[in-house]
């Protein structure tokens, strides 16, 4: 099934967006298929975008406050100055 293959490629965000979209379409009570499809596609797009933003934020290297304010010299073992 090509739809399931596409959903696998979108990852967890796509699956969550799909389920939220179906729940939203049921709750809103769209009477036409076009409205249901529109809600599902919008929810998938929002969820995938949010997932990618969160992934980028989590992958950024963390900088500690000590690295910014202190001149670390080679061989000091990372200890703060006495």
Residue pairs with C-beta under 8 A, 6 or more apart in sequence:
6 14
7 14
7 15
7 18
10 17
10 44
10 48
11 48
11 51
12 51
13 44
13 47
13 48
13 49
13 50
13 51
13 52
14 44
14 47
14 48
16 47
16 51
17 40
17 43
17 44
17 45
17 46
17 47
17 48
18 40
18 43
18 44
20 43
20 47
21 39
21 40
21 41
21 42
21 43
21 44
22 36
22 40
24 39
24 43
25 35
25 36
25 39
25 40
28 35
28 39
30 36
30 39
66 80
70 80
70 81
72 78
